[in-house]
Amino acid sequence: MQSEMFRRPKERGWFVTQPTYPGSLLTLAMILFAVLLGTPTGAQDLTILTYNIRYDNAGDSLDRWDLRKDALAEEVLKHKPQVIGLQEALAHQLSYLNGQWPGYERFGVGRDDGAAKGEFSPVYYDTTAFALLSGRTLWLSETPARPSKGWDAACERIATLVTLRDKRTGDSLLVVNSHWDHVGIEARTHSAELLLSELHPARRNGVRMILMGDFNATANDSATLYLAEHLLDACPKEHDGEGTFNGFELEPKAPKRIDYVWLSPGNWSVLGYEVPHPKVKGRQVSDHYPVVVRIRANE
């Protein structure tokens, strides 16, 4: 299991910022490297899980982290995911999960300082299935190469980008895990633009992609609609009204769907979609539900 600062990106200063948010030189290099290593060669099934685990807040009383952490760790393992994206995780929460999830490694840094301070949006991956090729953190702001707050956002927001190599096929996979701002409408719109710009080299070169996380936006939000113009929402239409945010309410009346898994169009078939409602002693395991998606790579 890697430490909190596992392979902290050294290339942050390479990012080229322009008003139209073109992909960075580093991202392009990552994608070209991945293409050279291997383009898609065969069908493969994956289970992807995204989960806002709620940061450790002593004020959560009966819903605080130490009362629900065991159940949360077990819930994730129950689904046997090959790739996991977490949001709101603090360094000590990740240290605990590291010990509960043998066979997984992770990449990600704290959003406050690019090291260990503040919330992480890490990517965990099953080491029997994948090897890490490269990774970096992108701040959702006008200065995405360094810790910063963007536009009308209430706080720093990040996206974690990793390129993985499938050990069975040699194929490369770009995984992005992000947590968008809960206040700034402009920030969410620009976050969508920035991420799509970063993903463009992969899309152009045929690299399979997965974008997941807590987007703090419903399906009708303008930023979410913009993503839907370019990516495939893994949620089937019949599940569109199924919410993912419960706010720790025992019986949420109208939970909102704000957690997503997006896929590069044409690369994947969705085999299954599930929003489990795990409980611990009758209470919610987090203020969000996990989203579990089973996908198959198209040949």
C-alpha positions in Angstrom: 0.0 0.0 0.0 1.4 3.4 -1.0 1.7 6.3 1.4 -0.5 9.5 1.2 2.0 11.1 -1.1 2.5 8.1 -3.4 4.3 9.4 -6.5 3.4 13.0 -6.0 3.5 14.6 -9.5 6.6 16.4 -10.2 5.5 17.9 -13.5 2.9 20.5 -12.2 4.8 23.4 -13.6 4.5 22.0 -17.2 0.8 22.9 -17.5 0.2 25.4 -20.2 -2.8 27.7 -19.4 -4.7 29.6 -22.0 -8.2 31.0 -21.9 -9.7 28.1 -23.9 -8.2 25.5 -21.6 -6.2 23.4 -24.1 -4.9 20.1 -22.9 -1.5 20.4 -21.1 1.7 19.3 -22.6 2.0 16.8 -19.8 -1.4 15.3 -20.4 -0.6 15.0 -24.1 2.7 13.3 -23.3 0.8 10.9 -20.9 -1.7 10.0 -23.6 0.9 9.5 -26.3 2.9 7.3 -24.0 -0.2 5.3 -23.3 -1.0 4.9 -27.0 2.5 3.6 -27.7 2.1 1.1 -24.9 -1.0 -0.3 -26.4 -4.4 0.5 -27.9 -7.5 -1.5 -27.0 -7.1 -5.2 -27.9 -9.9 -7.2 -26.3 -13.1 -7.2 -24.2 -12.6 -6.8 -20.5 -15.1 -6.3 -17.7 -14.5 -3.8 -15.0 -16.4 -2.7 -11.8 -16.0 1.0 -11.1 -17.1 2.5 -7.8 -17.3 6.2 -6.8 -18.0 7.2 -3.3 -18.1 10.5 -1.3 -17.1 9.1 2.1 -17.8 12.4 4.0 -14.8 14.0 5.7 -14.1 13.2 9.3 -16.2 15.8 11.1 -16.5 15.5 14.9 -19.8 17.5 14.6 -21.4 14.6 12.8 -22.3 13.1 16.2 -23.8 9.6 15.6 -22.7 9.7 12.0 -19.1 10.5 12.7 -16.3 8.6 10.9 -15.2 6.3 13.7 -18.7 4.9 14.0 -19.1 4.1 10.3 -15.6 3.6 8.9 -15.6 -0.2 9.2 -19.0 -0.6 7.5 -17.8 1.8 4.7 -14.6 -0.2 4.0 -16.5 -3.4 3.9 -19.2 -2.0 1.6 -16.6 -1.0 -1.0 -14.9 -4.4 -0.9 -18.2 -6.2 -1.2 -18.5 -5.0 -4.8 -14.9 -6.1 -5.8 -14.2 -3.0 -7.8 -11.1 -2.7 -10.0 -11.1 1.1 -9.8 -12.3 3.3 -6.9 -12.8 7.0 -6.8 -13.3 8.6 -3.3 -14.2 12.2 -2.5 -13.8 14.2 0.8 -11.2 11.8 2.1 -8.7 13.2 4.6 -5.2 11.8 5.1 -5.9 9.8 8.2 -9.1 8.4 6.7 -7.0 7.2 3.7 -4.5 5.7 6.1 -7.2 3.6 7.7 -8.6 2.5 4.3 -5.2 1.5 3.1 -5.1 -1.0 5.9 -8.5 -2.3 5.1 -8.0 -2.7 1.3 -5.0 -4.9 0.8 -4.3 -5.4 -2.9 -5.1 -1.8 -3.8 -2.8 1.1 -4.3 -3.8 4.7 -4.7 -2.8 8.0 -6.3 -3.8 11.4 -5.0 -2.9 14.5 -3.0 -4.6 16.9 -0.6 -6.2 19.8 -2.3 -5.0 22.5 0.1 -1.3 22.1 -0.5 -0.8 19.4 -3.1 0.6 17.1 -0.4 -1.3 16.0 2.7 -3.5 18.9 3.7 -7.2 19.1 3.0 -9.5 16.7 1.2 -8.2 14.2 -1.3 -10.0 12.9 -4.4 -7.8 9.8 -4.8 -8.0 6.9 -7.3 -7.5 3.4 -5.9 -6.8 0.6 -8.3 -6.6 -3.2 -7.9 -3.0 -4.1 -8.4 -3.8 -7.6 -9.7 -5.6 -5.9 -12.6 -3.7 -2.6 -13.2 -0.3 -1.0 -12.9 0.1 2.8 -12.6 1.8 4.5 -15.6 1.4 8.1 -14.6 -0.7 10.5 -12.5 -1.2 14.1 -11.5 -3.6 16.5 -9.9 -5.4 19.3 -11.6 -6.9 22.2 -9.6 -10.2 23.3 -11.0 -9.3 27.0 -11.4 -7.7 29.5 -13.6 -4.3 28.2 -12.4 -4.8 24.5 -12.5 -1.2 23.5 -12.0 -1.0 24.7 -8.4 -3.2 24.7 -5.3 -5.9 27.4 -6.0 -9.5 28.3 -5.8 -11.3 29.0 -9.1 -14.0 31.4 -10.2 -16.9 31.6 -7.7 -16.0 28.4 -5.9 -16.3 28.3 -2.1 -13.1 26.3 -1.7 -10.3 24.5 -3.6 -11.5 21.8 -5.9 -9.4 19.2 -7.7 -9.4 16.4 -10.2 -7.0 13.4 -10.0 -5.9 12.0 -13.3 -4.2 8.6 -13.6 -3.2 6.5 -16.6 -3.3 2.7 -15.8 -2.0 -0.3 -17.8 -4.2 -3.3 -17.9 -2.0 -6.2 -16.9 -4.0 -8.7 -18.9 -4.2 -6.9 -22.2 -1.6 -4.2 -22.0 -4.3 -1.6 -22.9 -4.1 1.8 -21.3 -6.9 3.4 -19.3 -7.3 7.1 -18.3 -9.2 7.5 -15.0 -10.2 10.9 -13.7 -11.8 11.4 -10.3 -13.1 14.8 -9.3 -15.2 16.7 -6.7 -16.8 19.9 -8.0 -17.8 22.9 -6.0 -21.1 22.9 -4.1 -21.7 26.7 -4.4 -20.2 28.1 -7.6 -22.3 27.7 -10.7 -19.6 29.4 -12.8 -17.0 27.2 -11.2 -18.9 24.0 -12.2 -19.3 25.2 -15.7 -15.6 26.0 -16.1 -14.7 22.7 -14.4 -16.6 20.9 -17.1 -14.8 22.9 -19.8 -11.4 22.4 -18.2 -11.8 18.6 -17.8 -13.1 18.1 -21.3 -10.2 20.0 -22.6 -7.8 17.8 -20.6 -9.6 14.6 -21.9 -9.5 15.7 -25.5 -6.1 14.2 -26.3 -7.2 10.8 -25.0 -10.4 10.9 -26.9 -8.6 11.9 -30.1 -6.1 9.0 -29.7 -8.7 6.4 -28.9 -7.6 5.8 -25.3 -10.4 4.5 -23.1 -11.5 6.9 -20.4 -13.5 7.0 -17.2 -14.5 10.2 -15.4 -16.2 9.9 -12.0 -16.9 11.7 -8.8 -19.2 14.0 -6.9 -20.1 16.8 -9.3 -22.6 18.6 -7.0 -24.9 19.0 -10.0 -28.1 17.3 -11.0 -28.6 15.9 -14.5 -30.3 19.2 -15.6 -27.5 21.4 -14.4 -25.8 23.2 -17.3 -22.4 21.9 -16.5 -23.7 18.3 -16.4 -25.6 18.8 -19.7 -22.3 20.0 -21.2 -20.5 16.8 -20.1 -23.4 14.8 -21.6 -22.7 16.3 -25.0 -19.3 14.7 -25.1 -19.4 11.7 -22.7 -21.7 8.8 -21.9 -23.5 8.9 -18.6 -23.3 5.3 -17.3 -26.6 5.8 -15.5 -29.5 4.1 -17.5 -32.5 6.3 -18.1 -34.6 4.1 -15.8 -32.3 4.9 -12.9 -32.0 8.7 -13.6 -34.3 9.6 -10.8 -32.4 7.6 -8.2 -30.6 9.9 -5.9 -27.0 9.6 -4.5 -27.0 12.3 -1.8 -28.8 11.5 1.4 -27.4 14.1 3.8 -27.3 11.4 6.6 -31.1 11.5 6.6 -32.4 8.0 7.5 -35.2 8.2 5.0 -34.3 11.0 2.5 -37.5 12.3 0.8 -35.9 13.4 -2.4 -32.2 12.4 -2.7 -30.4 14.2 -5.5 -28.3 12.4 -8.1 -25.1 14.3 -8.0 -22.5 11.5 -8.2 -21.7 10.1 -11.7 -19.6 7.8 -13.8 -19.0 9.1 -17.3 -17.4 7.0 -20.1 -15.7 7.7 -23.4 -18.4 7.2 -26.1 -18.0 4.1 -28.2 -15.5 2.5 -25.9 -17.7 0.9 -23.3 -20.9 -1.1 -22.8 -22.7 -0.7 -19.5 -23.5 -4.1 -18.0 -24.9 -2.9 -14.7 -25.6 0.2 -12.6 -26.4 0.2 -8.9 -26.7 2.8 -6.1 -26.5 0.7 -2.9 -28.0 2.1 0.4 -25.6 0.6 3.0 -26.5 1.1 6.7 -24.6 0.7 9.9 -26.7 0.1 13.0 -29.7 1.6 11.2 -27.8 4.8 10.1 -26.3 5.9 6.8 -22.7 4.9 6.1 -22.0 8.2 4.5 -24.0 11.3 3.5 -23.7 10.0 -0.1 -24.5 6.6 -1.5 -21.8 4.8 -3.5 -22.4 4.4 -7.3 -21.3 1.0 -8.7 -21.0 0.5 -12.4 -20.1 -2.6 -14.3 -18.7 -2.0 -17.8 -17.2 -4.0 -20.6 -14.7 -2.6 -23.1 -15.8 -2.7 -26.7 -13.5 -4.4 -29.1 
